[in-house]
């Protein structure tokens, strides 16, 4: 089933403005891009697009209330910077099973997120990356970055409470 048809099916006679969760798993996307999803989904908090052969997030609309995004088992290899702009409140991101080969792709997203919003990404799931040799090292680095962010936030709170 194509993504547009699946979105219409998932709406179940509701207006897109009312939808808070949308599951589009295992449907087909044309040319590896998102289609049928637009800015009218203003209350969307959870979006799942697992195993849809997605290769690009360029056509992702602005989803200001989106908190959880499932993108597992796709063919995404980069372009994650779009998420920082289009999904400012994102706290959970699953990228397992994608073609991400370099940690810098995800690090850029983490740094932009922390600098722009002063918030930390709670979870970036990178299980089953294509480069098996780098897999463990990548997870360790990501855990260290997240731990540093948590420590930084804790120190800021302590400092603010003393002043």
Steps between C-alpha positions, in 0.01 A plus 500: 500500500631847417569756771222741392238226512629379835474850648138529383427159650664590834301824527177299550265789419693743721646830392883509479498778761360256760746212450764452772641161389565373149640156417608454136715189544559268202333720239676610180645843444566616145860590412606458864323820609211583731173575325152574628625639830467878528485795741134437587604233753551764769438282809706201385716375790594150381592402143617156395639437152683171551591289196361735234820520287548864597831649384444873552337724759503804271120500457425468871251775596534718809367297790550723804335267754668179382682329788556142381619402153554140386711472185639149543579264211516761226787603270578840653869588487501872582305824497398480866553875549146546367366348822644779714318760292171323431454312830622730779345297785631159396613293800510145359649394169548142377742464209583130534544304179582801281808557284664751733873439474645796680439621854537862390160473328330451836739722699404800288137445593584468870711817504240704312230375735693589814614840377169618357256377761715440809341157516651160463386215281393228742570209270658454163476134416777388262479123528588290192700759313642370172866531597532224759858592601400848607177396665619457857733800488219716361259402777767564763571848361131582484449386861794715607358803319159448656657451844696823457182684405320364806790599728506848346127544562541379860785747561298787353210418734732486802660829406160664451380380841803650676461847349 
